[in-house]
Amino acid sequence: MRTNQLIIALFQRFCWLDEGLQARLRDRGWPEVSRPQSMVMTNIVSGIVRPSDIARNLGISRQAIHSTINQMVALGVVALEPDPDDRRRMIVSLTEAGARMRQDAQRAMDAMSDQLAERLGHERFTELLTILEADWGDNMESKA
């Protein structure tokens, strides 16, 4: 079994998608966005808006996430504001520019999905999505 190649293959395909997305956004005139910034945007769009929750979701420190968010604030694509439900916490949201960038990103992802479906065949592409979207259960514990 080639299980040792699973993480490499998944990561390479993730990079393929992210690099394609970044190239298409650059073509639309958007500033360069780092992979961590791209992942922050993905979390925000998914409804994860507290920096501490984003950091935990990405497996990085709170300091690193605040640095990334501050870079994105400087780019004008996100805003960092007090949480109206708990003024001690902050939430991140897309600015108008960030929302437009997200729309362009969605169009780019749709185009890349169509391209990938053509390359793999529509049936295999649907199968791939089904497998990736399946419930894989809780993370497996080490037997060591």
Rosetta constraint file for C-alpha pairs under 8 A:
AtomPair CA 2 CA 6 HARMONIC 7.21 0.50
AtomPair CA 4 CA 8 HARMONIC 7.84 0.50
AtomPair CA 5 CA 9 HARMONIC 5.99 0.50
AtomPair CA 6 CA 10 HARMONIC 6.09 0.50
AtomPair CA 7 CA 11 HARMONIC 5.99 0.50
AtomPair CA 8 CA 12 HARMONIC 6.02 0.50
AtomPair CA 9 CA 13 HARMONIC 6.20 0.50
AtomPair CA 10 CA 14 HARMONIC 6.15 0.50
AtomPair CA 11 CA 15 HARMONIC 6.14 0.50
AtomPair CA 12 CA 16 HARMONIC 6.15 0.50
AtomPair CA 13 CA 17 HARMONIC 6.30 0.50
AtomPair CA 14 CA 18 HARMONIC 6.14 0.50
AtomPair CA 15 CA 19 HARMONIC 5.84 0.50
AtomPair CA 16 CA 20 HARMONIC 6.12 0.50
AtomPair CA 17 CA 21 HARMONIC 6.08 0.50
AtomPair CA 17 CA 112 HARMONIC 7.68 0.50
AtomPair CA 18 CA 22 HARMONIC 6.09 0.50
AtomPair CA 18 CA 35 HARMONIC 7.44 0.50
AtomPair CA 19 CA 23 HARMONIC 6.13 0.50
AtomPair CA 20 CA 24 HARMONIC 6.24 0.50
AtomPair CA 20 CA 112 HARMONIC 7.64 0.50
AtomPair CA 21 CA 25 HARMONIC 6.18 0.50
AtomPair CA 21 CA 105 HARMONIC 6.64 0.50
AtomPair CA 21 CA 108 HARMONIC 6.12 0.50
AtomPair CA 21 CA 109 HARMONIC 6.65 0.50
AtomPair CA 22 CA 26 HARMONIC 6.13 0.50
AtomPair CA 22 CA 32 HARMONIC 7.28 0.50
AtomPair CA 22 CA 33 HARMONIC 7.10 0.50
AtomPair CA 23 CA 27 HARMONIC 6.22 0.50
AtomPair CA 24 CA 28 HARMONIC 6.41 0.50
AtomPair CA 24 CA 105 HARMONIC 7.89 0.50
AtomPair CA 24 CA 108 HARMONIC 6.33 0.50
AtomPair CA 25 CA 29 HARMONIC 6.54 0.50
AtomPair CA 25 CA 30 HARMONIC 5.46 0.50
AtomPair CA 25 CA 31 HARMONIC 7.86 0.50
AtomPair CA 25 CA 101 HARMONIC 7.69 0.50
AtomPair CA 25 CA 104 HARMONIC 6.90 0.50
AtomPair CA 25 CA 105 HARMONIC 6.63 0.50
AtomPair CA 25 CA 108 HARMONIC 7.65 0.50
AtomPair CA 26 CA 30 HARMONIC 5.04 0.50
AtomPair CA 26 CA 31 HARMONIC 6.41 0.50
AtomPair CA 26 CA 32 HARMONIC 6.69 0.50
AtomPair CA 28 CA 104 HARMONIC 7.79 0.50
AtomPair CA 30 CA 101 HARMONIC 7.25 0.50
AtomPair CA 31 CA 75 HARMONIC 7.76 0.50
AtomPair CA 33 CA 37 HARMONIC 5.93 0.50
AtomPair CA 33 CA 38 HARMONIC 6.34 0.50
AtomPair CA 34 CA 38 HARMONIC 6.17 0.50
AtomPair CA 35 CA 39 HARMONIC 6.19 0.50
AtomPair CA 36 CA 40 HARMONIC 6.23 0.50
AtomPair CA 36 CA 68 HARMONIC 7.00 0.50
AtomPair CA 37 CA 41 HARMONIC 6.32 0.50
AtomPair CA 37 CA 68 HARMONIC 6.22 0.50
AtomPair CA 37 CA 69 HARMONIC 7.36 0.50
AtomPair CA 37 CA 72 HARMONIC 6.96 0.50
AtomPair CA 38 CA 42 HARMONIC 6.31 0.50
AtomPair CA 39 CA 43 HARMONIC 6.25 0.50
AtomPair CA 39 CA 58 HARMONIC 7.76 0.50
AtomPair CA 40 CA 44 HARMONIC 6.24 0.50
AtomPair CA 40 CA 54 HARMONIC 6.86 0.50
AtomPair CA 40 CA 69 HARMONIC 7.71 0.50
AtomPair CA 41 CA 45 HARMONIC 6.18 0.50
AtomPair CA 41 CA 102 HARMONIC 7.95 0.50
AtomPair CA 42 CA 46 HARMONIC 6.18 0.50
AtomPair CA 43 CA 47 HARMONIC 6.35 0.50
AtomPair CA 43 CA 48 HARMONIC 5.13 0.50
AtomPair CA 43 CA 49 HARMONIC 7.07 0.50
AtomPair CA 43 CA 54 HARMONIC 6.54 0.50
AtomPair CA 44 CA 48 HARMONIC 5.05 0.50
AtomPair CA 44 CA 49 HARMONIC 5.24 0.50
AtomPair CA 44 CA 92 HARMONIC 7.15 0.50
AtomPair CA 44 CA 93 HARMONIC 6.69 0.50
AtomPair CA 44 CA 94 HARMONIC 7.60 0.50
AtomPair CA 48 CA 53 HARMONIC 6.66 0.50
AtomPair CA 48 CA 54 HARMONIC 6.31 0.50
AtomPair CA 49 CA 53 HARMONIC 7.21 0.50
AtomPair CA 49 CA 54 HARMONIC 6.88 0.50
AtomPair CA 49 CA 91 HARMONIC 5.22 0.50
AtomPair CA 49 CA 92 HARMONIC 5.08 0.50
AtomPair CA 49 CA 93 HARMONIC 6.77 0.50
AtomPair CA 50 CA 54 HARMONIC 6.26 0.50
AtomPair CA 50 CA 89 HARMONIC 7.58 0.50
AtomPair CA 50 CA 90 HARMONIC 6.17 0.50
AtomPair CA 50 CA 91 HARMONIC 4.66 0.50
AtomPair CA 50 CA 92 HARMONIC 6.27 0.50
AtomPair CA 51 CA 55 HARMONIC 6.05 0.50
AtomPair CA 51 CA 62 HARMONIC 7.09 0.50
AtomPair CA 51 CA 65 HARMONIC 6.53 0.50
AtomPair CA 51 CA 66 HARMONIC 6.93 0.50
AtomPair CA 51 CA 90 HARMONIC 7.11 0.50
AtomPair CA 51 CA 91 HARMONIC 6.63 0.50
AtomPair CA 51 CA 92 HARMONIC 6.99 0.50
AtomPair CA 52 CA 56 HARMONIC 6.19 0.50
AtomPair CA 52 CA 62 HARMONIC 5.89 0.50
AtomPair CA 52 CA 65 HARMONIC 7.84 0.50
AtomPair CA 53 CA 57 HARMONIC 6.03 0.50
AtomPair CA 54 CA 58 HARMONIC 6.12 0.50
AtomPair CA 54 CA 65 HARMONIC 7.44 0.50
AtomPair CA 55 CA 59 HARMONIC 5.85 0.50
AtomPair CA 55 CA 60 HARMONIC 5.09 0.50
AtomPair CA 55 CA 61 HARMONIC 5.91 0.50
AtomPair CA 55 CA 62 HARMONIC 5.63 0.50
AtomPair CA 55 CA 64 HARMONIC 7.81 0.50
AtomPair CA 55 CA 65 HARMONIC 5.65 0.50
AtomPair CA 56 CA 60 HARMONIC 6.37 0.50
AtomPair CA 56 CA 61 HARMONIC 7.55 0.50
AtomPair CA 60 CA 64 HARMONIC 6.47 0.50
AtomPair CA 60 CA 65 HARMONIC 6.93 0.50
AtomPair CA 61 CA 65 HARMONIC 6.38 0.50
AtomPair CA 62 CA 66 HARMONIC 6.14 0.50
AtomPair CA 63 CA 67 HARMONIC 6.25 0.50
AtomPair CA 64 CA 68 HARMONIC 6.24 0.50
AtomPair CA 65 CA 69 HARMONIC 6.02 0.50
AtomPair CA 66 CA 70 HARMONIC 5.96 0.50
AtomPair CA 67 CA 71 HARMONIC 6.33 0.50
AtomPair CA 68 CA 72 HARMONIC 6.39 0.50
AtomPair CA 69 CA 73 HARMONIC 6.14 0.50
AtomPair CA 69 CA 78 HARMONIC 7.55 0.50
AtomPair CA 69 CA 80 HARMONIC 7.87 0.50
AtomPair CA 70 CA 74 HARMONIC 6.25 0.50
AtomPair CA 71 CA 75 HARMONIC 6.36 0.50
AtomPair CA 72 CA 76 HARMONIC 6.28 0.50
AtomPair CA 72 CA 77 HARMONIC 5.78 0.50
AtomPair CA 72 CA 78 HARMONIC 5.82 0.50
AtomPair CA 73 CA 77 HARMONIC 6.06 0.50
AtomPair CA 73 CA 78 HARMONIC 5.08 0.50
AtomPair CA 73 CA 79 HARMONIC 5.70 0.50
AtomPair CA 73 CA 80 HARMONIC 7.30 0.50
AtomPair CA 76 CA 95 HARMONIC 6.89 0.50
AtomPair CA 76 CA 97 HARMONIC 6.75 0.50
AtomPair CA 76 CA 98 HARMONIC 7.15 0.50
AtomPair CA 77 CA 94 HARMONIC 5.92 0.50
AtomPair CA 77 CA 95 HARMONIC 5.32 0.50
AtomPair CA 77 CA 96 HARMONIC 7.45 0.50
AtomPair CA 77 CA 97 HARMONIC 5.47 0.50
AtomPair CA 77 CA 98 HARMONIC 3.93 0.50
AtomPair CA 77 CA 99 HARMONIC 7.65 0.50
AtomPair CA 77 CA 101 HARMONIC 7.79 0.50
AtomPair CA 78 CA 92 HARMONIC 6.52 0.50
AtomPair CA 78 CA 93 HARMONIC 5.43 0.50
AtomPair CA 78 CA 94 HARMONIC 4.37 0.50
AtomPair CA 78 CA 95 HARMONIC 5.02 0.50
AtomPair CA 78 CA 98 HARMONIC 6.04 0.50
AtomPair CA 79 CA 92 HARMONIC 5.65 0.50
AtomPair CA 79 CA 93 HARMONIC 5.34 0.50
AtomPair CA 79 CA 94 HARMONIC 6.21 0.50
AtomPair CA 79 CA 95 HARMONIC 6.07 0.50
AtomPair CA 80 CA 90 HARMONIC 6.48 0.50
AtomPair CA 80 CA 91 HARMONIC 5.74 0.50
AtomPair CA 80 CA 92 HARMONIC 4.66 0.50
AtomPair CA 80 CA 93 HARMONIC 6.65 0.50
AtomPair CA 81 CA 90 HARMONIC 5.41 0.50
AtomPair CA 81 CA 91 HARMONIC 5.54 0.50
AtomPair CA 81 CA 92 HARMONIC 6.56 0.50
AtomPair CA 82 CA 86 HARMONIC 7.51 0.50
AtomPair CA 82 CA 87 HARMONIC 5.35 0.50
AtomPair CA 82 CA 88 HARMONIC 7.08 0.50
AtomPair CA 82 CA 89 HARMONIC 5.89 0.50
AtomPair CA 82 CA 90 HARMONIC 4.32 0.50
AtomPair CA 82 CA 91 HARMONIC 6.06 0.50
AtomPair CA 83 CA 87 HARMONIC 5.29 0.50
AtomPair CA 83 CA 88 HARMONIC 7.38 0.50
AtomPair CA 83 CA 89 HARMONIC 5.52 0.50
AtomPair CA 83 CA 90 HARMONIC 4.99 0.50
AtomPair CA 83 CA 91 HARMONIC 5.39 0.50
AtomPair CA 94 CA 98 HARMONIC 4.88 0.50
AtomPair CA 94 CA 99 HARMONIC 5.72 0.50
AtomPair CA 95 CA 99 HARMONIC 6.09 0.50
AtomPair CA 96 CA 100 HARMONIC 6.34 0.50
AtomPair CA 97 CA 101 HARMONIC 6.15 0.50
AtomPair CA 98 CA 102 HARMONIC 6.04 0.50
AtomPair CA 99 CA 103 HARMONIC 6.26 0.50
AtomPair CA 100 CA 104 HARMONIC 6.33 0.50
AtomPair CA 101 CA 105 HARMONIC 6.05 0.50
AtomPair CA 102 CA 106 HARMONIC 6.08 0.50
AtomPair CA 103 CA 107 HARMONIC 6.31 0.50
AtomPair CA 104 CA 108 HARMONIC 6.16 0.50
AtomPair CA 105 CA 109 HARMONIC 6.11 0.50
AtomPair CA 106 CA 110 HARMONIC 6.11 0.50
AtomPair CA 107 CA 111 HARMONIC 6.22 0.50
AtomPair CA 108 CA 112 HARMONIC 6.16 0.50
AtomPair CA 109 CA 113 HARMONIC 5.97 0.50
AtomPair CA 110 CA 114 HARMONIC 6.21 0.50
AtomPair CA 111 CA 115 HARMONIC 6.14 0.50
AtomPair CA 112 CA 116 HARMONIC 5.99 0.50
AtomPair CA 113 CA 117 HARMONIC 6.05 0.50
AtomPair CA 114 CA 118 HARMONIC 6.30 0.50
AtomPair CA 115 CA 119 HARMONIC 6.30 0.50
AtomPair CA 116 CA 120 HARMONIC 5.98 0.50
AtomPair CA 116 CA 121 HARMONIC 7.88 0.50
AtomPair CA 116 CA 125 HARMONIC 7.28 0.50
AtomPair CA 117 CA 121 HARMONIC 5.20 0.50
AtomPair CA 117 CA 122 HARMONIC 4.85 0.50
AtomPair CA 117 CA 124 HARMONIC 7.66 0.50
AtomPair CA 117 CA 125 HARMONIC 5.21 0.50
AtomPair CA 117 CA 126 HARMONIC 7.98 0.50
AtomPair CA 118 CA 122 HARMONIC 6.37 0.50
AtomPair CA 120 CA 124 HARMONIC 6.01 0.50
AtomPair CA 120 CA 125 HARMONIC 6.05 0.50
AtomPair CA 121 CA 125 HARMONIC 6.13 0.50
AtomPair CA 122 CA 126 HARMONIC 6.11 0.50
AtomPair CA 123 CA 127 HARMONIC 6.18 0.50
AtomPair CA 124 CA 128 HARMONIC 6.07 0.50
AtomPair CA 125 CA 129 HARMONIC 6.35 0.50
AtomPair CA 126 CA 130 HARMONIC 6.17 0.50
AtomPair CA 127 CA 131 HARMONIC 6.24 0.50
AtomPair CA 128 CA 132 HARMONIC 6.19 0.50
AtomPair CA 129 CA 133 HARMONIC 5.88 0.50
AtomPair CA 130 CA 134 HARMONIC 5.99 0.50
